[in-house]
Amino acid sequence: MSRNSADKGISSILKMVIGAIVGLIFITAVIGLLWLVGILNTGISIGVAVAIGGIFIVLIELVLFITGITQK
């Protein structure tokens, strides 16, 4: 019985770690794309693009966090 709960705890930790790694990769990809857009389109400064990207990233992370809680 206790081993089963320990396995569940380990799997939830692994899910959190994998989710964090995927989130970091996704965040860097989004920031990189926004940075490229900021360079290519002179009408948008890089700072504004990164700020907008940051807002979207926070929203996406919140959604992923909430769905992660509900899946447990």
Z-matrix of the N, CA and C atoms (Angstrom, degrees):
N
C 1 1.463
C 2 1.530 1 110.25
N 3 1.332 2 116.19 1 -48.21
C 4 1.459 3 118.91 2 -178.28
C 5 1.530 4 110.72 3 -68.27
N 6 1.336 5 116.62 4 -32.23
C 7 1.465 6 119.29 5 -179.92
C 8 1.527 7 110.14 6 -66.64
N 9 1.313 8 116.52 7 -37.43
C 10 1.457 9 120.52 8 179.48
C 11 1.527 10 110.15 9 -62.25
N 12 1.322 11 117.54 10 -44.30
C 13 1.463 12 120.11 11 179.27
C 14 1.522 13 110.65 12 -67.40
N 15 1.338 14 117.45 13 -34.89
C 16 1.466 15 120.19 14 177.19
C 17 1.522 16 110.28 15 -65.41
N 18 1.331 17 116.91 16 -40.73
C 19 1.463 18 120.27 17 177.63
C 20 1.527 19 110.40 18 -62.35
N 21 1.319 20 116.30 19 -40.30
C 22 1.463 21 119.20 20 178.08
C 23 1.525 22 110.37 21 -63.40
N 24 1.325 23 117.07 22 -40.72
C 25 1.460 24 120.27 23 178.81
C 26 1.513 25 111.51 24 -63.46
N 27 1.335 26 116.64 25 -42.35
C 28 1.466 27 120.44 26 179.18
C 29 1.521 28 110.25 27 -64.92
N 30 1.322 29 117.52 28 -42.85
C 31 1.462 30 119.86 29 -178.33
C 32 1.526 31 110.68 30 -66.21
N 33 1.337 32 117.94 31 -36.36
C 34 1.461 33 119.39 32 178.43
C 35 1.522 34 110.61 33 -68.82
N 36 1.346 35 117.00 34 -36.57
C 37 1.466 36 119.82 35 176.55
C 38 1.527 37 109.60 36 -65.22
N 39 1.334 38 116.83 37 -43.59
C 40 1.470 39 120.13 38 178.49
C 41 1.522 40 110.71 39 -61.29
N 42 1.339 41 116.95 40 -41.32
C 43 1.460 42 120.10 41 177.72
C 44 1.523 43 110.66 42 -60.97
N 45 1.337 44 116.78 43 -42.03
C 46 1.459 45 120.28 44 179.47
C 47 1.523 46 110.80 45 -63.93
N 48 1.346 47 117.11 46 -43.51
C 49 1.468 48 120.62 47 -179.27
C 50 1.523 49 110.59 48 -64.56
N 51 1.334 50 116.34 49 -45.84
C 52 1.465 51 119.95 50 179.47
C 53 1.527 52 109.84 51 -62.59
N 54 1.333 53 116.50 52 -42.10
C 55 1.459 54 119.95 53 178.16
C 56 1.515 55 112.27 54 -61.71
N 57 1.338 56 116.57 55 -39.46
C 58 1.463 57 120.33 56 178.99
C 59 1.523 58 110.60 57 -65.88
N 60 1.336 59 117.14 58 -42.08
C 61 1.469 60 120.36 59 179.87
C 62 1.525 61 110.20 60 -64.61
N 63 1.333 62 116.39 61 -46.11
C 64 1.466 63 119.96 62 178.91
C 65 1.524 64 109.97 63 -62.01
N 66 1.339 65 116.50 64 -40.96
C 67 1.457 66 120.25 65 178.44
C 68 1.515 67 112.23 66 -61.68
N 69 1.336 68 117.20 67 -42.46
C 70 1.463 69 120.50 68 178.80
C 71 1.523 70 111.13 69 -63.94
N 72 1.334 71 116.91 70 -43.28
C 73 1.467 72 120.21 71 178.27
C 74 1.524 73 109.74 72 -61.33
N 75 1.344 74 116.17 73 -44.02
C 76 1.461 75 120.81 74 -179.31
C 77 1.527 76 111.03 75 -63.87
N 78 1.352 77 116.18 76 -42.52
C 79 1.459 78 120.83 77 -179.66
C 80 1.524 79 110.19 78 -62.16
N 81 1.344 80 117.04 79 -46.66
C 82 1.459 81 119.32 80 -179.48
C 83 1.522 82 110.90 81 -64.03
N 84 1.329 83 117.40 82 -36.50
C 85 1.465 84 120.15 83 178.29
C 86 1.522 85 110.58 84 -65.33
N 87 1.342 86 117.12 85 -44.04
C 88 1.467 87 120.81 86 -179.56
C 89 1.521 88 110.26 87 -64.34
N 90 1.341 89 117.04 88 -45.14
C 91 1.465 90 119.98 89 179.93
C 92 1.528 91 109.80 90 -63.60
N 93 1.338 92 117.02 91 -40.71
C 94 1.462 93 119.99 92 178.05
C 95 1.519 94 112.02 93 -61.40
N 96 1.331 95 116.82 94 -43.26
C 97 1.464 96 120.35 95 178.95
C 98 1.528 97 110.79 96 -64.65
N 99 1.330 98 116.71 97 -43.90
C 100 1.461 99 119.85 98 179.22
C 101 1.522 100 110.79 99 -64.49
N 102 1.338 101 116.75 100 -36.21
C 103 1.458 102 121.23 101 178.25
C 104 1.523 103 109.79 102 -64.11
N 105 1.350 104 116.67 103 -43.84
C 106 1.466 105 120.55 104 177.65
C 107 1.523 106 110.65 105 -62.68
N 108 1.327 107 116.56 106 -42.90
C 109 1.467 108 120.20 107 178.37
C 110 1.525 109 109.55 108 -61.70
N 111 1.346 110 116.16 109 -40.54
C 112 1.464 111 119.99 110 178.75
C 113 1.512 112 112.08 111 -62.96
N 114 1.340 113 116.87 112 -35.85
C 115 1.468 114 119.75 113 178.35
C 116 1.526 115 110.18 114 -73.05
N 117 1.341 116 116.14 115 -45.63
C 118 1.459 117 119.89 116 -174.13
C 119 1.524 118 111.35 117 -70.23
N 120 1.318 119 117.22 118 -40.71
C 121 1.461 120 121.36 119 -178.98
C 122 1.522 121 108.04 120 -99.31
N 123 1.327 122 116.92 121 106.65
C 124 1.463 123 120.42 122 -175.59
C 125 1.520 124 111.72 123 -69.51
N 126 1.338 125 117.84 124 -15.85
C 127 1.456 126 120.34 125 179.26
C 128 1.522 127 112.43 126 -71.19
N 129 1.331 128 117.14 127 -20.93
C 130 1.463 129 121.00 128 -179.16
C 131 1.520 130 108.13 129 -111.21
N 132 1.312 131 116.54 130 124.05
C 133 1.464 132 118.92 131 176.37
C 134 1.523 133 109.55 132 -77.89
N 135 1.333 134 116.51 133 155.61
C 136 1.463 135 121.09 134 -178.62
C 137 1.528 136 110.07 135 -62.40
N 138 1.338 137 116.79 136 -39.88
C 139 1.463 138 120.34 137 -179.15
C 140 1.519 139 112.15 138 -59.70
N 141 1.327 140 116.57 139 -44.16
C 142 1.466 141 120.55 140 179.47
C 143 1.527 142 109.98 141 -65.13
N 144 1.329 143 116.69 142 -41.72
C 145 1.462 144 120.16 143 -179.87
C 146 1.525 145 110.50 144 -62.54
N 147 1.339 146 116.78 145 -43.72
C 148 1.465 147 120.19 146 179.78
C 149 1.522 148 110.44 147 -66.87
N 150 1.345 149 117.67 148 -37.60
C 151 1.464 150 120.51 149 178.97
C 152 1.527 151 110.48 150 -64.01
N 153 1.326 152 116.69 151 -45.30
C 154 1.466 153 120.26 152 177.92
C 155 1.528 154 109.70 153 -62.59
N 156 1.336 155 116.04 154 -43.17
C 157 1.459 156 120.30 155 177.85
C 158 1.515 157 111.49 156 -60.77
N 159 1.342 158 116.60 157 -39.51
C 160 1.464 159 120.78 158 179.08
C 161 1.516 160 111.85 159 -61.54
N 162 1.334 161 116.29 160 -40.80
C 163 1.466 162 120.06 161 178.59
C 164 1.527 163 109.92 162 -62.72
N 165 1.346 164 116.35 163 -46.68
C 166 1.465 165 119.94 164 179.14
C 167 1.523 166 110.86 165 -62.30
N 168 1.337 167 116.56 166 -40.39
C 169 1.464 168 120.67 167 -178.93
C 170 1.523 169 110.15 168 -62.48
N 171 1.344 170 116.64 169 -43.86
C 172 1.465 171 119.84 170 179.37
C 173 1.527 172 110.15 171 -61.51
N 174 1.320 173 117.02 172 -43.18
C 175 1.465 174 120.06 173 178.86
C 176 1.524 175 111.10 174 -63.05
N 177 1.341 176 116.75 175 -43.55
C 178 1.467 177 120.42 176 -179.72
C 179 1.523 178 110.34 177 -64.25
N 180 1.339 179 116.35 178 -43.35
C 181 1.464 180 120.12 179 179.59
C 182 1.533 181 110.75 180 -62.34
N 183 1.337 182 117.39 181 -40.65
C 184 1.469 183 120.53 182 177.80
C 185 1.525 184 110.40 183 -61.47
N 186 1.328 185 116.85 184 -44.66
C 187 1.466 186 120.40 185 179.87
C 188 1.520 187 110.09 186 -62.26
N 189 1.348 188 117.12 187 -45.24
C 190 1.465 189 120.51 188 179.72
C 191 1.522 190 110.70 189 -63.44
N 192 1.337 191 116.81 190 -39.95
C 193 1.464 192 120.72 191 -179.43
C 194 1.524 193 110.42 192 -64.41
N 195 1.338 194 116.71 193 -45.06
C 196 1.469 195 120.71 194 -178.42
C 197 1.527 196 110.02 195 -65.91
N 198 1.344 197 117.39 196 -43.17
C 199 1.463 198 119.25 197 179.22
C 200 1.522 199 110.36 198 -66.79
N 201 1.332 200 117.82 199 -33.45
C 202 1.463 201 120.67 200 176.23
C 203 1.515 202 111.59 201 -63.96
N 204 1.339 203 116.74 202 -38.07
C 205 1.468 204 120.30 203 178.77
C 206 1.530 205 109.68 204 -67.57
N 207 1.330 206 116.61 205 -43.04
C 208 1.459 207 119.33 206 -176.22
C 209 1.523 208 111.49 207 -70.42
N 210 1.344 209 118.84 208 -25.61
C 211 1.462 210 120.81 209 179.89
C 212 1.520 211 111.97 210 -75.16
N 213 1.343 212 118.51 211 -20.62
C 214 1.461 213 120.80 212 178.25
C 215 1.493 214 108.69 213 -71.04
